[in-house]
Amino acid sequence: MQFMQQREHHPVRTAVLIAATVMTLLLGGCTGESPSDDSTATVGAEGGEVSGDAGEQRVTVTVPREGARNGTEVQFRELPEVDTGPTDKHLGVAGLGAPVEISTTRGALARGRVSLSYDSKKLPRGVTAKQIGIMVFDSGLGAWFPLLDAAADPRTHRVTGTAPHFSLFRTFFVKPGEQLLHIAGRGIKMTADAGTTVMGYFQKLITASAVAIVKDLFAIPPDLKCDKPSGTVVAKASTAVGDNSFSACADGDGKEVTLNMVNGMAYPIRLDRLPSGVTVTGRDVLLGSGDSITVIRNVFWMTQGQRIIAGAKAGSVTVNEKMKSARLHGHMDGSAVAFDVLLGTLLAFMPALSADKTWIEGIAQKAVNSASAKEGGAGLARATRATVDDASTSKKPEGQPDVVSQFGTLMGAGDCLLDVKDSLSENGSANKRFESAVKAAQTCAKLALGRVEATELIPALLDSLKLVPEIVQSQIAGISNILTGGKYKLTSVFVDLSRFDSAAIIKAEYQGTWQAHRRKISIEANGSGRYNWSPFLDYDDPSNDPPCATAQPKGCEVSFRLTLTPAGATAEVTASNDLEEWPIGRKVRVSSNVGADTIVFDTDDNVDYDGAGSNEFCGPRATRYCGA
């Protein structure tokens, strides 16, 4: 038997107490202690009832045999300054009385049932005894938890429930009517009426939270966008089925290039461990992260050296100078769905973590700024793990929600999920596979919550968690396999990366002299070039001739700069003696045919006046004549 003396707590293990951390966040913390009237009572190993007053509330603890040591002195104190507002707002409940501390000044108290009186006059119209309950504060996790077996007696105006430990207790009621709650940036509609029970209300809350977060994975995809297409990195996306449902482009130049991706499928794509030279930076983690859920999701998969691109969402990774050529491989993934179910379940009890996106972003930024993160997936995983472990050793402010250990617990819950991922169904219908992901999430949440001293009844909520597969049926229609079991690979996507060497291409394909009828183009190795031509003259009216017709010594001439990107080659005019037709800044598409030893200097109209000739220019090895 374990006795709780002055409320001792065992340390939270990151990998196991996943849900515990989450519950801490949801329920918020208590701040400040302003004791009012106190009272004490004594109980022994034989058990019995001890009662006392805490302010205006009458408190009774029923202790079973061997539930306390002989001579245990129990103290009751009302703490009206404890702030329960954030928890109440997050959960959609309201307090009936100030928190009451039940502690021991001598001996030790192991277990018992707590009964608190309440003022029925504080109840709004429409609230019945079914909506009245007790919450207990777990100081180790910094969170309030409902005692789900608590029952109110409308005749005696007392509510009684089983105490998992002895610390702070308070009475509350579920707010009647419809209200909009906010969990990690997601709007959750909740409704309570006279028939709603405390247990039923929290079952609905967890389910609604999980559904809202899982729906994150299913949406209308945005357009792929690269503001500055890279001139150094070439990205080519493809899928196993040969469609365009997954796309990618490289954005920017320099030591780091952003690889933007859009997952046009309705399911999350998990990229396998990132290859050398491909990693995740702060921009990648925070891309589209308008809430803490996205950042948490990104950080967790960073601990695996991987990246998740949610269904119908955009995402990115960063390519650094170490990448010469690489292939990214991704696939539809059931564990990503299971992790989001886990997030939705646990964040329903974590208002602090839901709200503290800045702290989570700080963890991500520290991890990605580590030197080892630049090594690729393996280095990224080491850096993120080390950052999370370092953060979990920091000391929380006394009496405040322990966001650090809560986050560590959530990361541990994800680890649990990966350990049990083999339970994901590899056979059966899409709905069956979806249900198997839910069960995997339930397994890990129940394991964590079952280890928390908050209440043994919390796991009962998870037994009732039913994510209706219909929420995704519109997205999975016509596709037979959406989640994967076994090797978790059914529909693969690929992104092939390579370095684009514009200087080498200019030298190999464009440098030299190119001839056509009455025209000549000269291109240097550095991309500078000249275009000279002899215009057709109007002998009947020479005033129609372009000014450059009589220019000396080379007649009409344009200087240009040839620029190559993975998208193609462009010549931009830098100097001209025919500004009407060839103004400074005019851009011309250029292409090459190495086999035929030709280039095409493409313009809106043919460069040869009056449309005679073509835009093709021949090199010295061309086997035919270019021009008219």
Secondary structure as UniProt FT lines:
FT   TURN            14..16
FT   HELIX           18..27
FT   STRAND          38..43
FT   TURN            45..46
FT   STRAND          48..54
FT   TURN            55..56
FT   STRAND          57..63
FT   TURN            65..66
FT   TURN            70..71
FT   STRAND          72..78
FT   TURN            80..81
FT   HELIX           85..91
FT   STRAND          93..95
FT   STRAND          100..106
FT   STRAND          112..117
FT   HELIX           120..122
FT   TURN            125..126
FT   HELIX           129..131
FT   STRAND          132..138
FT   TURN            139..142
FT   STRAND          143..146
FT   TURN            148..149
FT   STRAND          151..153
FT   TURN            154..157
FT   STRAND          158..163
FT   STRAND          168..174
FT   STRAND          177..183
FT   TURN            184..185
FT   STRAND          186..192
FT   TURN            194..195
FT   HELIX           198..214
FT   HELIX           215..217
FT   STRAND          233..239
FT   TURN            240..241
FT   STRAND          246..251
FT   STRAND          257..263
FT   STRAND          269..271
FT   TURN            276..277
FT   STRAND          278..279
FT   HELIX           282..286
FT   TURN            287..288
FT   HELIX           292..302
FT   TURN            303..305
FT   STRAND          307..309
FT   TURN            311..312
FT   STRAND          314..319
FT   TURN            321..322
FT   STRAND          325..332
FT   HELIX           334..347
FT   TURN            348..349
FT   HELIX           351..355
FT   HELIX           357..368
FT   HELIX           371..375
FT   HELIX           377..392
FT   TURN            398..399
FT   HELIX           403..419
FT   HELIX           421..423
FT   HELIX           430..451
FT   TURN            456..457
FT   HELIX           458..463
FT   HELIX           469..472
FT   HELIX           473..476
FT   TURN            477..478
FT   TURN            486..487
FT   STRAND          492..499
FT   HELIX           502..505
FT   HELIX           506..510
FT   STRAND          512..516
FT   TURN            517..518
FT   STRAND          519..523
FT   TURN            525..526
FT   STRAND          528..533
FT   HELIX           542..544
FT   HELIX           547..550
FT   TURN            552..554
FT   STRAND          556..565
FT   TURN            566..567
FT   STRAND          568..576
FT   TURN            579..581
FT   TURN            584..585
FT   STRAND          587..593
FT   TURN            594..597
FT   STRAND          598..602
FT   HELIX           609..611
FT   STRAND          616..618
FT   TURN            620..621
//
